[in-house]
Amino acid sequence: MTAEEILVIGAGVVGASVAYHLTELGHDRVTVLDMRERAVLPGSTGLAPGFIGQLSATAELTVLAKDSVARYRALSDDGPVDAFWQVGCLEVATTRARLEQAHRDVEHGRGLGVEARVIDAAEAVALAPALVDAERALGALHIPSDGAADPAALTHALIAAGERRGARFRFDTPVLALEVEGRRIVGVRAGKNGTLLRADRVVLATGIWGPVLAAEAGVRLPMVDVQHPYLFTAERPELDDTPIDTPIVRYPDQAVYTRRHGRRYGLGSYAHAPLPLTPSPTLASAEVTYRESDFGTAIAEATALVPAFQEASPDARLNGVFTLTPDEIPLVGPAAEVTGLWIAEACWVTHAGGVGKQIANMLLGTGDLLVDPERLAPGRFAAWSDEKIRETALGHYQGIYDVH
Ligand SMILES: Cc1cc2nc3c(=O)[nH]c(=O)nc-3n(C[C@H](O)[C@H](O)[C@H](O)COP(=O)(O)OP(=O)(O)OC[C@H]3O[C@@H](n4cnc5c(N)ncnc54)[C@H](O)[C@@H]3O)c2cc1C
């Protein structure tokens, strides 16, 4: 390993995007280490249903999401990739207040360069009949440039493109510790025997496991892991293998979202008390035990809302863990506490393309940044107590789809 070698820990969508963008900028001295096998994604990426919505209350998130959408679309320029479909998004209004809000959202979107329009209930039902209830919908905000990803396929595509340009991915390689000398990173201890791999720049992209390695190196990551339910219908006879051909659908007032996944439909809900989880080094997967009672009435209410779920009880359910921050913005940039340690954490699939580009440009010092780095700085909550970070982050859980 040479001085210019950049080590990335974690080959979920975020680590893959970091390596992809480093190689795109011509830097092929990058090695990505992951404890997982090449084909399996045990982290959040492997569980995410892949809703990609660009409109946000926070301009920076919209910038990162727009850049990600452009990148995910462009991936197929390198060869056929079935990983992202620009099918649009419907935000269904079931109250007058939400419908009025939708008109304001059109203006908000225009300011951020995201085209949207308000459509009536009949058009919303016509666009996604299995997902929009004609009895409940009063209209919808339609955002045609949003879409859906297959996060696992997307990650494999980013890895393949990065490898073609010289990045190395080492799977079955757990990182046991960050090696720090005098507040400077000198490498990592990796593999079953804890071999020292030297590097003076290391990017932490370990998703929900972020705090595990960081804390031992004296770095506090202001993030909270939370559990989240997602359900699937059984395969439907009227559906074929087309991955998706209708918009993704959100119900902002009910904190519910739903989409087609090939022969099935899927649905998630945020309408329950947040369920934090503290990751341990032995946690092998971001999927934890699903107990419907943990989610209160959220599942019953969500399935009653969406036509595809009204007819039959769900066929498959999962409880997946992902990360929140106090301002919903990912943690991206150098760690203040340890020189040479970089953070790419708490980032959604929605923003991973833009985050990879941002940190790659920061690492290489090109000056070509999407977002003011201060807005993403991992140390921006340094003055906050752990309790305030936790409470504020958890407070965003139910309103995650509110764009105001
Ligand atoms: C149920 C659910 C629904 C979601 N819905 C959406 C959605 O619709 N849209 C959206 O944009 N996002 C969604 N998300 C969030 C999104 O999935 C995550 O934010 C994103 O996938 C995080 O990617 P990551 O690469 O940071 O983490 P991960 O995918 O978790 O990858 C981290 C990697 O680090 C590796 N690793 C960890 N520790 C070590 C170690 N010590 N040594 C070596 N390797 C290590 C792991 O093996 C893993 O491969 C959802 C998440 C869940 C769980």
PDBQT file of the ligand as one rigid body, heavy atoms in Angstrom, charges set to zero:
ROOT
HETATM    1  C1  LIG A 501     -35.966  -1.099   5.517  1.00  0.00    +0.000 C 
HETATM    2  C2  LIG A 501     -35.165   0.021   4.918  1.00  0.00    +0.000 A 
HETATM    3  C3  LIG A 501     -35.760   0.872   4.005  1.00  0.00    +0.000 A 
HETATM    4  C4  LIG A 501     -35.017   1.894   3.402  1.00  0.00    +0.000 A 
HETATM    5  N1  LIG A 501     -35.591   2.626   2.406  1.00  0.00    +0.000 NA
HETATM    6  C5  LIG A 501     -34.810   3.491   1.702  1.00  0.00    +0.000 A 
HETATM    7  C6  LIG A 501     -35.310   4.094   0.527  1.00  0.00    +0.000 A 
HETATM    8  O1  LIG A 501     -36.435   3.815   0.083  1.00  0.00    +0.000 OA
HETATM    9  N2  LIG A 501     -34.525   5.006  -0.116  1.00  0.00    +0.000 N 
HETATM   10  C7  LIG A 501     -33.274   5.304   0.326  1.00  0.00    +0.000 A 
HETATM   11  O2  LIG A 501     -32.608   6.108  -0.301  1.00  0.00    +0.000 OA
HETATM   12  N3  LIG A 501     -32.751   4.709   1.415  1.00  0.00    +0.000 NA
HETATM   13  C8  LIG A 501     -33.486   3.822   2.112  1.00  0.00    +0.000 A 
HETATM   14  N4  LIG A 501     -32.981   3.204   3.218  1.00  0.00    +0.000 N 
HETATM   15  C9  LIG A 501     -31.678   3.656   3.757  1.00  0.00    +0.000 C 
HETATM   16  C10 LIG A 501     -30.518   3.078   2.960  1.00  0.00    +0.000 C 
HETATM   17  O3  LIG A 501     -30.690   1.715   2.754  1.00  0.00    +0.000 OA
HETATM   18  C11 LIG A 501     -29.195   3.288   3.691  1.00  0.00    +0.000 C 
HETATM   19  O4  LIG A 501     -29.106   4.614   4.153  1.00  0.00    +0.000 OA
HETATM   20  C12 LIG A 501     -27.986   2.992   2.781  1.00  0.00    +0.000 C 
HETATM   21  O5  LIG A 501     -28.161   1.766   2.132  1.00  0.00    +0.000 OA
HETATM   22  C13 LIG A 501     -26.715   2.974   3.614  1.00  0.00    +0.000 C 
HETATM   23  O6  LIG A 501     -25.661   2.525   2.788  1.00  0.00    +0.000 OA
HETATM   24  P1  LIG A 501     -24.222   2.274   3.403  1.00  0.00    +0.000 P 
HETATM   25  O7  LIG A 501     -23.343   1.858   2.283  1.00  0.00    +0.000 OA
HETATM   26  O8  LIG A 501     -23.824   3.443   4.229  1.00  0.00    +0.000 OA
HETATM   27  O9  LIG A 501     -24.431   1.111   4.470  1.00  0.00    +0.000 OA
HETATM   28  P2  LIG A 501     -24.566  -0.477   4.285  1.00  0.00    +0.000 P 
HETATM   29  O10 LIG A 501     -25.353  -0.839   3.115  1.00  0.00    +0.000 OA
HETATM   30  O11 LIG A 501     -25.040  -0.973   5.619  1.00  0.00    +0.000 OA
HETATM   31  O12 LIG A 501     -23.101  -0.955   4.032  1.00  0.00    +0.000 OA
HETATM   32  C14 LIG A 501     -22.128  -0.944   5.050  1.00  0.00    +0.000 C 
HETATM   33  C15 LIG A 501     -21.128  -2.024   4.740  1.00  0.00    +0.000 C 
HETATM   34  O13 LIG A 501     -20.089  -1.936   5.708  1.00  0.00    +0.000 OA
HETATM   35  C16 LIG A 501     -19.657  -3.250   5.988  1.00  0.00    +0.000 C 
HETATM   36  N5  LIG A 501     -19.006  -3.222   7.298  1.00  0.00    +0.000 N 
HETATM   37  C17 LIG A 501     -19.519  -2.799   8.468  1.00  0.00    +0.000 A 
HETATM   38  N6  LIG A 501     -18.612  -2.901   9.449  1.00  0.00    +0.000 NA
HETATM   39  C18 LIG A 501     -17.487  -3.412   8.879  1.00  0.00    +0.000 A 
HETATM   40  C19 LIG A 501     -16.198  -3.739   9.378  1.00  0.00    +0.000 A 
HETATM   41  N7  LIG A 501     -15.855  -3.554  10.671  1.00  0.00    +0.000 N 
HETATM   42  N8  LIG A 501     -15.301  -4.249   8.512  1.00  0.00    +0.000 NA
HETATM   43  C20 LIG A 501     -15.608  -4.444   7.193  1.00  0.00    +0.000 A 
HETATM   44  N9  LIG A 501     -16.810  -4.136   6.676  1.00  0.00    +0.000 NA
HETATM   45  C21 LIG A 501     -17.740  -3.620   7.511  1.00  0.00    +0.000 A 
HETATM   46  C22 LIG A 501     -20.940  -4.074   5.974  1.00  0.00    +0.000 C 
HETATM   47  O14 LIG A 501     -20.661  -5.439   5.716  1.00  0.00    +0.000 OA
HETATM   48  C23 LIG A 501     -21.734  -3.418   4.847  1.00  0.00    +0.000 C 
HETATM   49  O15 LIG A 501     -21.559  -4.094   3.610  1.00  0.00    +0.000 OA
HETATM   50  C24 LIG A 501     -33.677   2.144   3.817  1.00  0.00    +0.000 A 
HETATM   51  C25 LIG A 501     -33.087   1.302   4.746  1.00  0.00    +0.000 A 
HETATM   52  C26 LIG A 501     -33.805   0.234   5.289  1.00  0.00    +0.000 A 
HETATM   53  C27 LIG A 501     -33.118  -0.678   6.253  1.00  0.00    +0.000 C 
ENDROOT
TORSDOF 0
